[in-house]
C-alpha cells in the first residue's frame, strides 16, 4: 500500500471531463491502467514503470507523481497541480 502524495494531482479524467484527484502511487497506477484515454505513449510507459519501482522500493512517491503528471500531459489531459 502506498503513502499519500504530499501534493495530490487533480485532472480532468472522469466521465464528461469531470475532475478526479489522484493522491497516491497506487491510485495513479489504477488510473493509468483502467481510466487512461490512450493505451500507448512514452510517458505512459515510463509512469507505469516508475509506479512499479516505487512498490519495489527503488523510486520515491514523488518520482511517481512527476511521471504521472508527464503521462497526463502527453495524453492531453488537463492537469491542476
N, C-alpha and C positions, 0 to 999 in steps of 0.2 A: 504494500500500500504506500502511496506517495504522500509527501507532505504538501500542504497548500503552498502555492507560489506567493511570494511577497507582494506581487502586483498582479492581480487577475487580468486576463485579456478578454475584452468584450468585442465580439464581432457579429456581423450580420450573417448568421449561418442557419438560423431557424427557418421554419416554414414562412413563406412570404417575406423573407428578409428580416424577420424579427431578430432582435439582439439575443445572443447566447453568451454567457460568461463562462470562460474556462479558467479554472483556478488551481489546477494540478497537472502533473505529468500524466497521471492516469486518465484524467478527463480529456487531455489533449490527444492521447493515444486513441481513445474511443472515438473522438470527433474525427480524427484523421482516417480511421478505418471505416466508420459507419456513416458519417454525415458529410464527408468531403465531396465537393461538386466535381472534382477531377479524380482520375484514377492514376495519372502519371504526372511526373514532374520531378526535376532535380531537387528542389527544396522540399517537396513532399517526401521523397525517398530519404533525404537527409534527416528530416524531422522524425520520421519513424525510427531510423537507426539511432538517433540521439536519445529518443524515449527508451529504447531497449537498453542503451548504455547507462541511462540513469537507474533503471531497475537493477542492472548488474553492478552498480556502484562505480562505474567508470567515468560518469559525467555528472554534472550538478543539475538540479531542477532549473536553475537559471539558464543553463545551456539549452534545455528542452524548451523553455519559454521563448528564448530568442529564435530557435529553429522553427517553432510553431508559428511565430509571427511571420517569418520569412516564407513559410509554406502558404500562409493565408494571403500574403501579398502576391505571391506567384499565381495563386488561383483567382486573383481578382476579388477577394473578399474584403469588404470594408472592415478595418481594424480600429478599435478605440482602445488605446492602451490605458 
